[in-house]
Amino acid sequence: MLAVAKNTLVTGAAKDQIEVRQLEIDWYCDNYSTINVQAAMLAGFAFAQITTPMPEEPAPALMLEFAYLFLTCTALGLELSAIVLSTFLSVWAPSLALRGKEGTMDLHKAVLCLHEYQNLIFLYFIVGWLLFFISSICQVWIYFRRRVAIVVTFPLSLFVVAILYYTFSIMNSLRLDDSEAVVGKIDHFEAYEYIGDLDHGLSTQGARGGFRVPAGAGGQGSREGYCPVHSTDSRPVDRRGYNQLPSQTQPYDSRSSAGGFRPALASERGSRQADQFAQY
């Protein structure tokens, strides 16, 4: 009874951690979805500019035409890149967290991947908007008369400066550094994250004769139980408040003081007891 109660307590706490991490995944996916919609709208504007034919009379200056087409194509490419990356992350990260064979470790990996790409996609989105504004100014100088272009250039230039100012102002006021952000991973539960899929382990190892059922349960008796454990080479470590995959060249001892405590298996406890008796 006590063993069952202890396992139930640990399982409930692990499920609560997963619910907290799910909040992080939902937050990242909502951000990517917002960027995805806005970037698609801007990509449509940029594509409409490219497909508009150039005026023949009067012919625009070569450098002005080159700057207009270059900025428009760059803005279109940045927004399409933001759309593709946001879509991939929004689809594959929840899939890994939900269906990964490593369980909670795959959940942490999915959150880490969503976090690492957020700044890059946001940079693509903002730079694309700025380049689109500048290309719009060039478009005005190509399609309209000089005095009309001067009038339009002034407010558009003010908007470009205002976007830059408020972008940096809001980021400095609200953006959290990784070292100051709170994450949903509970480090004290890390030892239990190495427990694998019991059903899969019992079905595969049992078919290979990897374990025996206890006496009286339809088997011939057993010397030890069975508990599938994930490989410790893929252990996530803490960095700046977020998790990072370790180097594969450095082995990890899950029972060392630096790595935390892992409960010993029955076979390990029996082996240590046998060594102690042998010393006497």
Buried (B, 14 or more C-beta within 10 A) or exposed (E): EEEEEEEEEBEEBBEEBBEEBBEBBEEBBEBBEEBBEBBBEBBEBBBEBEEEEEEEEEEBEEEEBEBBBEBBBBBBBBBBBBBEBBEEBBEEBBEBBEEBEBBBBBBBBBBBBBBEBBEEBBEBBBBBBBBBBBBBBBBBBBBBEEEEBEEBBEEEEEEBEEBEEEBEEEEEEEEEEEEEEEBBBBEEBBBBBBBBBEEEBBEEEEEEEEBBBEEEEEEEEBEEEBBBEBEBEBBBBEEEBBBBBBEEEEEBEBEEEEBBEBBEBEEEEEEEEEEEEEEE
